[in-house]
Structures are given as C-alpha cells and as structure tokens.
C-alpha cells in the first residue's frame, strides 16, 4: 500500500506466510523535491527568457525590457512571456497584422487583428516584416523556437541539475 500525503510517502508492507505476520512502516519525506523542482522551474523560466533575447527585434530596447519584466514577474510558474503586448504578437509572428473586418493595419478600437496574409485584399502582397538587424543581428520572428533549437539540450541539463536528478 502506498499513500501520498503532504509531501510524504507512507509505505506499508505486509508479509504473510507460515511464519508469523509482520509489518514494516516507512515514512519518506519528499518535501525537498518540491523545493528542488520549484527552483528548477524558476531557473528554466529565467534562462529561456535570457536565451530568447538575442533573437528578438530591437530598436530602442523597450519591447525587450517590457517583455523581460512581464516574464520575470511570472518566473517559476512555467510561463514565459515571449512577446509583450501590444506589439508582441505582430513582432513574434513576423507579419503585418490587419483589422479582420477592414484589412487595414490601423485597426478599429478593440478590433481583432489577423495576419495580413489571411485577408484576401493582401493576397500576392508581401506581408512579412523585415527586421532591422543593426541593433540585433539575429533578430527574427518566432524567437522562442530559435532559442529552443539552440539551447534545448542545455535547458534539459540545467533542469536535471537544479531538480536533483543531474
């Protein structure tokens, strides 16, 4: 019988044969694993954000700073903010976004925006963003995927080490 209770595992083992019955009770405290896993999650979230920065578009640095601040506020939750609003989705997708009803990049207040390539009036026109690479030579869309491609193995090793399974 195995029971999980507030970070402890209780194992009860009974053996019955022709010999007298005996029982062994063990209490194993697993609370340190929760602490280690929380530390590993915090480290991973923070490292993912840092590793995305070289691939993020940069003009003044404001977009990256706001994204970092939002992500830092959530570090340890398993959520990393890859692109802070209001321009985040547009920059992350790397494509012009337009009002879904008018097709204009200047959207109405509270309008839903879609990729320009999904709007018929933009058919055949270039809708991809051309990132200025003078401030950040590796700037590209989908920077999380770029960071993951380069750093995934290091992230796994870091989590193993932080989580105690190194």
Secondary structure, 3 states (H helix, E strand, C coil): CEEEECCEEEEEEEECCCCCCEEEEEEEECHHHHHHHHHHHHHHHHHHHHHHHCCCCCCCCHHHHHHHHHHHHHCCCCCCCCCCCCCHHHHHHCECEEECCCCCCCCCCCCCEEEHHHCHHHCCCCCECCCCCCCCCCCCCCHHHHHHHHHHHHHHHHHHHHHCCC
